[in-house]
Amino acid sequence: MPASKVYARRLAVLATSAALTVTGFLATAPAAQAAMPTPVSAATARTYLASLTVKAEGSSSGYSRDLFPHWITQSGACNTRETVLKRDGVNVVTDSSCASVSGSWYSTYDGATWTAASDLDIDHMVPLAEAWRSGANAWTTAQRQSFANDLTRPQLIAVTDNVNQSKGDQDPGEWLPSQTGYRCTYARAWVHVKYHWNLSLDSAEKSALQSILNGC
């Protein structure tokens, strides 16, 4: 066989081998992780942060979660919690009542992965009680319902249940995710939500957010 044909044949074999390698990689690569709506950029978040009202946090007097009707029906049999679980998980299977019966969920706050929906809470990025103390006490019930079920902004996210419970109603000046690599996204999301809903900040909260965003 002429040398030129041998060379061409070797190139063809190498190309086929490379293609198989790439195909094998793609076949074994993990599925993309679903997530909440992407928050504004760090630069935009810094601009938003500068425009938000800073004042002492209001009182929790009169607050009740019942004043923020949540987990309302979103589509068919699916309520907000079930919608977020399906959105944030991988290979999620639901039953006829829209309950998640299998799937995998990665909690960005602590880096844990779960395969049972019961191990997850749906966190309100800006907690309901925090919103109440930041201006939502003056809202109508309809406004509070929209806030508590906001799927358009980065306000709802599936996370490890006890991590969500440890966060409680604390702001970023008091609590941050243990996954330091996620804190930039967390700060961007927090500011995005507060800006959209025209909620105020206290000075310690703003300082914490500025510090994170300046490092993004």
ROPADREN-289134 format. One record per residue (C-alpha): residue in three letters; x negated, y, z negated. Coordinates in nm, 4 decimals. Each point is the difference from the previous one (the first is absolute). Example, Ala and Ser with C-alpha at 12.3 -4.5 7.8 and 13.67 -1.06 7.14 Angstrom:
ROPADREN-289134
pt rest->ALA; east->-1.2300; north->-0.4500; up->-0.7800
pt rest->SER; east->-0.1370; north->0.3440; up->0.0660
This chain:
ROPADREN-289134
pt rest->MET; east->0.0000; north->0.0000; up->0.0000
pt rest->PRO; east->-0.1428; north->0.3445; up->0.0876
pt rest->ALA; east->-0.1277; north->0.2022; up->-0.2957
pt rest->SER; east->0.2594; north->0.2732; up->0.0638
pt rest->LYS; east->0.2881; north->-0.2486; up->-0.0351
pt rest->VAL; east->-0.1486; north->-0.1478; up->-0.3177
pt rest->TYR; east->-0.0221; north->0.3482; up->-0.1473
pt rest->ALA; east->0.3587; north->0.0845; up->0.0962
pt rest->ARG; east->0.1220; north->-0.3277; up->-0.1499
pt rest->ARG; east->-0.1787; north->0.0739; up->-0.3286
pt rest->LEU; east->0.1611; north->0.3447; up->-0.0131
pt rest->ALA; east->0.3424; north->-0.1580; up->0.0515
pt rest->VAL; east->-0.0608; north->-0.2500; up->-0.2827
pt rest->LEU; east->-0.1152; north->0.2783; up->-0.2326
pt rest->ALA; east->0.3028; north->0.2122; up->0.0867
pt rest->THR; east->0.2367; north->-0.2910; up->-0.0685
pt rest->SER; east->-0.1733; north->-0.0697; up->-0.3313
pt rest->ALA; east->0.0263; north->0.3633; up->-0.1032
pt rest->ALA; east->0.3687; north->0.0080; up->0.0919
pt rest->LEU; east->0.0675; north->-0.3116; up->-0.2073
pt rest->THR; east->-0.1870; north->0.1517; up->-0.2933
pt rest->VAL; east->0.2076; north->0.3185; up->0.0180
pt rest->THR; east->0.3216; north->-0.2000; up->0.0407
pt rest->GLY; east->-0.0887; north->-0.2130; up->-0.3009
pt rest->PHE; east->-0.0686; north->0.3121; up->-0.2040
pt rest->LEU; east->0.3305; north->0.1549; up->0.0933
pt rest->ALA; east->0.1848; north->-0.3202; up->-0.0821
pt rest->THR; east->-0.1479; north->-0.0200; up->-0.3475
pt rest->ALA; east->0.0078; north->0.3734; up->-0.0822
pt rest->PRO; east->0.2422; north->0.0875; up->-0.2801
pt rest->ALA; east->0.3310; north->0.1539; up->0.0941
pt rest->ALA; east->0.0140; north->0.3768; up->-0.0294
pt rest->GLN; east->0.1315; north->0.1176; up->-0.3348
pt rest->ALA; east->0.3224; north->0.1981; up->0.0200
pt rest->ALA; east->0.0180; north->0.3163; up->-0.2037
pt rest->MET; east->0.1978; north->0.3062; up->-0.1017
pt rest->PRO; east->0.0238; north->0.2924; up->0.2456
pt rest->THR; east->-0.3418; north->0.1576; up->0.0547
pt rest->PRO; east->-0.0451; north->0.3085; up->-0.2171
pt rest->VAL; east->-0.1295; north->0.3294; up->0.1371
pt rest->SER; east->-0.3743; north->0.0389; up->0.0484
pt rest->ALA; east->-0.2254; north->0.1143; up->-0.2833
pt rest->ALA; east->-0.0400; north->0.3402; up->0.1683
pt rest->THR; east->0.3775; north->0.0444; up->0.0264
pt rest->ALA; east->0.0455; north->-0.1258; up->-0.3561
pt rest->ARG; east->-0.2486; north->0.2624; up->-0.1238
pt rest->THR; east->0.2024; north->0.2676; up->0.1818
pt rest->TYR; east->0.3250; north->-0.1302; up->-0.1461
pt rest->LEU; east->-0.1516; north->-0.0195; up->-0.3475
pt rest->ALA; east->-0.1054; north->0.3638; up->0.0134
pt rest->SER; east->0.3564; north->0.1059; up->0.0802
pt rest->LEU; east->0.1797; north->-0.1956; up->-0.2735
pt rest->THR; east->0.1279; north->0.1770; up->-0.3094
pt rest->VAL; east->-0.2136; north->-0.0618; up->-0.3079
pt rest->LYS; east->0.1720; north->0.0249; up->-0.3347
pt rest->ALA; east->0.0370; north->-0.1831; up->-0.3281
pt rest->GLU; east->0.1890; north->-0.3262; up->0.0377
pt rest->GLY; east->0.3645; north->0.0193; up->-0.0916
pt rest->SER; east->0.1869; north->-0.1977; up->-0.2619
pt rest->SER; east->0.1262; north->-0.3566; up->0.0348
pt rest->SER; east->0.3164; north->0.1057; up->-0.1817
pt rest->GLY; east->0.3058; north->-0.1352; up->0.1790
pt rest->TYR; east->-0.1996; north->-0.2345; up->0.2224
pt rest->SER; east->0.1387; north->-0.3412; up->0.0940
pt rest->ARG; east->-0.0905; north->-0.2338; up->0.2848
pt rest->ASP; east->0.3729; north->-0.0220; up->0.0665
pt rest->LEU; east->-0.0163; north->0.3618; up->0.1187
pt rest->PHE; east->-0.2143; north->-0.1256; up->0.2911
pt rest->PRO; east->0.2193; north->-0.2685; up->0.1642
pt rest->HIS; east->-0.2542; north->-0.2378; up->0.1488
pt rest->TRP; east->-0.0221; north->-0.3211; up->0.1969
pt rest->ILE; east->0.2950; north->0.1046; up->0.2121
pt rest->THR; east->0.1026; north->-0.1998; up->0.3082
pt rest->GLN; east->-0.2254; north->0.0760; up->0.2967
pt rest->SER; east->0.1176; north->-0.2413; up->0.2673
pt rest->GLY; east->0.2387; north->-0.2944; up->-0.0099
pt rest->ALA; east->-0.0609; north->-0.1905; up->-0.3230
pt rest->CYS; east->-0.3401; north->0.1668; up->-0.0599
pt rest->ASN; east->-0.0470; north->0.2581; up->-0.2720
pt rest->THR; east->-0.3000; north->0.2307; up->-0.0383
pt rest->ARG; east->-0.2048; north->-0.2407; up->-0.2132
pt rest->GLU; east->0.0484; north->-0.2859; up->0.2444
pt rest->THR; east->-0.0806; north->0.2281; up->0.2939
pt rest->VAL; east->-0.3296; north->0.1069; up->-0.1566
pt rest->LEU; east->-0.0930; north->-0.3584; up->-0.0893
pt rest->LYS; east->0.0508; north->-0.1043; up->0.3604
pt rest->ARG; east->-0.1896; north->0.3036; up->0.1305
pt rest->ASP; east->-0.2977; north->-0.0331; up->-0.2337
pt rest->GLY; east->-0.0446; north->-0.3769; up->0.0206
pt rest->VAL; east->-0.1427; north->-0.2394; up->0.2563
pt rest->ASN; east->0.2039; north->-0.2878; up->0.1455
pt rest->VAL; east->0.2938; north->0.0882; up->-0.2229
pt rest->VAL; east->0.3009; north->-0.2310; up->0.0310
pt rest->THR; east->0.3352; north->0.1133; up->-0.1365
pt rest->ASP; east->0.3187; north->-0.1927; up->-0.0717
pt rest->SER; east->0.3552; north->0.0908; up->0.1024
pt rest->SER; east->0.0255; north->0.2527; up->-0.2848
pt rest->CYS; east->-0.3294; north->0.1654; up->0.1085
pt rest->ALA; east->-0.1952; north->-0.1271; up->-0.3023
pt rest->SER; east->-0.3656; north->-0.0807; up->0.0793
pt rest->VAL; east->-0.0496; north->-0.3750; up->-0.0419
pt rest->SER; east->-0.3577; north->-0.0199; up->0.1264
pt rest->GLY; east->-0.2832; north->0.2182; up->0.1210
pt rest->SER; east->-0.3195; north->0.1642; up->-0.1192
pt rest->TRP; east->-0.0463; north->0.3419; up->-0.1559
pt rest->TYR; east->-0.3243; north->0.1878; up->-0.0647
pt rest->SER; east->0.0231; north->0.2542; up->-0.2818
pt rest->THR; east->-0.2166; north->0.2978; up->0.0954
pt rest->TYR; east->-0.0078; north->0.1337; up->-0.3560
pt rest->ASP; east->-0.1896; north->-0.2941; up->-0.1485
pt rest->GLY; east->-0.1077; north->-0.2184; up->0.2939
pt rest->ALA; east->0.2164; north->-0.2979; up->-0.0996
pt rest->THR; east->0.1835; north->-0.2215; up->0.2491
pt rest->TRP; east->0.3351; north->-0.1579; up->-0.0847
pt rest->THR; east->0.2202; north->-0.2589; up->0.1673
pt rest->ALA; east->0.3122; north->0.0472; up->-0.2140
pt rest->ALA; east->0.2109; north->0.3129; up->0.0369
pt rest->SER; east->0.0813; north->-0.0171; up->-0.3713
pt rest->ASP; east->-0.3615; north->0.0979; up->-0.0750
pt rest->LEU; east->0.0478; north->0.3357; up->0.1692
pt rest->ASP; east->0.1616; north->0.3276; up->-0.0944
pt rest->ILE; east->0.0869; north->0.2741; up->0.2455
pt rest->ASP; east->-0.1878; north->0.3000; up->-0.1341
pt rest->HIS; east->0.1266; north->0.3524; up->0.0464
pt rest->MET; east->-0.3235; north->0.1790; up->0.0890
pt rest->VAL; east->0.1306; north->0.3069; up->-0.1828
pt rest->PRO; east->0.1909; north->-0.1616; up->-0.2877
pt rest->LEU; east->0.3620; north->0.0933; up->-0.0551
pt rest->ALA; east->-0.0632; north->0.1431; up->-0.3484
pt rest->GLU; east->-0.2997; north->0.1976; up->0.1320
pt rest->ALA; east->0.2210; north->0.1415; up->0.2752
pt rest->TRP; east->0.2632; north->0.0929; up->-0.2585
pt rest->ARG; east->-0.2571; north->0.1987; up->-0.1992
pt rest->SER; east->-0.1277; north->0.1615; up->0.3208
pt rest->GLY; east->0.3273; north->0.1367; up->0.1324
pt rest->ALA; east->0.2324; north->-0.2896; up->0.0805
pt rest->ASN; east->0.2022; north->0.0742; up->-0.3128
pt rest->ALA; east->0.1590; north->0.2809; up->0.2052
pt rest->TRP; east->0.0844; north->-0.2206; up->0.2988
pt rest->THR; east->0.3353; north->-0.1465; up->0.0931
pt rest->THR; east->0.0559; north->-0.3726; up->-0.0442
pt rest->ALA; east->-0.0115; north->-0.0368; up->0.3793
pt rest->GLN; east->-0.3463; north->0.1611; up->0.0119
pt rest->ARG; east->-0.1256; north->-0.2245; up->-0.2790
pt rest->GLN; east->0.1369; north->-0.3048; up->0.1810
pt rest->SER; east->-0.1832; north->0.0996; up->0.3193
pt rest->PHE; east->-0.3226; north->0.0477; up->-0.1958
pt rest->ALA; east->0.0296; north->-0.3338; up->-0.1801
pt rest->ASN; east->0.0535; north->-0.1869; up->0.3289
pt rest->ASP; east->-0.2335; north->0.2005; up->0.2260
pt rest->LEU; east->-0.1361; north->-0.2353; up->0.2652
pt rest->THR; east->-0.1208; north->0.2817; up->0.2279
pt rest->ARG; east->-0.2652; north->0.1480; up->-0.2284
pt rest->PRO; east->-0.2716; north->-0.2057; up->-0.1793
pt rest->GLN; east->0.2147; north->-0.0172; up->-0.3134
pt rest->LEU; east->0.0720; north->-0.3737; up->-0.0320
pt rest->ILE; east->-0.2556; north->-0.2822; up->-0.0097
pt rest->ALA; east->-0.0015; north->-0.3635; up->-0.1160
pt rest->VAL; east->-0.2604; north->-0.0559; up->-0.2744
pt rest->THR; east->-0.0772; north->-0.2412; up->-0.2848
pt rest->ASP; east->0.2842; north->0.0317; up->-0.2506
pt rest->ASN; east->-0.2043; north->0.0462; up->-0.3174
pt rest->VAL; east->-0.2242; north->0.2562; up->0.1723
pt rest->ASN; east->0.3060; north->0.2025; up->0.0923
pt rest->GLN; east->0.1179; north->-0.0296; up->-0.3595
pt rest->SER; east->-0.3374; north->0.1218; up->-0.1299
pt rest->LYS; east->0.0283; north->0.3042; up->0.2272
pt rest->GLY; east->0.3446; north->0.0798; up->-0.1369
pt rest->ASP; east->0.0862; north->0.3641; up->0.0647
pt rest->GLN; east->-0.3577; north->0.1292; up->-0.0142
pt rest->ASP; east->-0.1463; north->0.2421; up->0.2562
pt rest->PRO; east->-0.3538; north->-0.0234; up->0.1509
pt rest->GLY; east->-0.1412; north->0.2037; up->-0.2871
pt rest->GLU; east->0.0993; north->-0.2897; up->-0.2277
pt rest->TRP; east->-0.0102; north->-0.3129; up->0.2179
pt rest->LEU; east->-0.1662; north->-0.1149; up->0.3228
pt rest->PRO; east->-0.0222; north->-0.3381; up->0.1774
pt rest->SER; east->-0.2900; north->-0.2177; up->-0.1185
pt rest->GLN; east->-0.0968; north->-0.0498; up->0.3657
pt rest->THR; east->-0.2152; north->0.3114; up->0.0380
pt rest->GLY; east->-0.0045; north->-0.0396; up->0.3791
pt rest->TYR; east->0.3755; north->0.0570; up->0.0058
pt rest->ARG; east->0.0021; north->0.3198; up->-0.2042
pt rest->CYS; east->-0.0394; north->0.2293; up->0.2997
pt rest->THR; east->0.3083; north->-0.1526; up->0.1641
pt rest->TYR; east->0.1820; north->0.0179; up->-0.3332
pt rest->ALA; east->-0.0768; north->0.3716; up->-0.0429
pt rest->ARG; east->0.0984; north->0.0767; up->0.3596
pt rest->ALA; east->0.3292; north->-0.1850; up->-0.0471
pt rest->TRP; east->0.0733; north->0.1692; up->-0.3333
pt rest->VAL; east->-0.0520; north->0.3487; up->0.1434
pt rest->HIS; east->0.1936; north->-0.0879; up->0.3158
pt rest->VAL; east->0.3032; north->-0.1021; up->-0.2061
pt rest->LYS; east->-0.0162; north->0.2939; up->-0.2417
pt rest->TYR; east->-0.0344; north->0.2447; up->0.2869
pt rest->HIS; east->0.2902; north->-0.1416; up->0.1992
pt rest->TRP; east->0.2277; north->-0.0018; up->-0.3018
pt rest->ASN; east->-0.1230; north->0.3382; up->-0.1284
pt rest->LEU; east->-0.1014; north->-0.1288; up->-0.3423
pt rest->SER; east->-0.2365; north->0.1862; up->-0.2294
pt rest->LEU; east->-0.3348; north->-0.1077; up->-0.1477
pt rest->ASP; east->-0.1559; north->0.0508; up->-0.3399
pt rest->SER; east->-0.3577; north->0.1311; up->-0.0121
pt rest->ALA; east->-0.1651; north->-0.3290; up->-0.1043
pt rest->GLU; east->0.1862; north->-0.1845; up->0.2742
pt rest->LYS; east->-0.1167; north->0.2520; up->0.2606
pt rest->SER; east->-0.3615; north->-0.0161; up->-0.1196
pt rest->ALA; east->-0.0020; north->-0.3801; up->0.0240
pt rest->LEU; east->0.1450; north->0.0102; up->0.3503
pt rest->GLN; east->-0.2446; north->0.2676; up->0.1145
pt rest->SER; east->-0.2910; north->-0.2046; up->-0.1270
pt rest->ILE; east->0.1129; north->-0.3099; up->0.1893
pt rest->LEU; east->0.0897; north->0.1810; up->0.3219
pt rest->ASN; east->-0.3283; north->0.1899; up->0.0075
pt rest->GLY; east->-0.1766; north->-0.3366; up->0.0115
pt rest->CYS; east->0.2162; north->-0.1466; up->0.2783
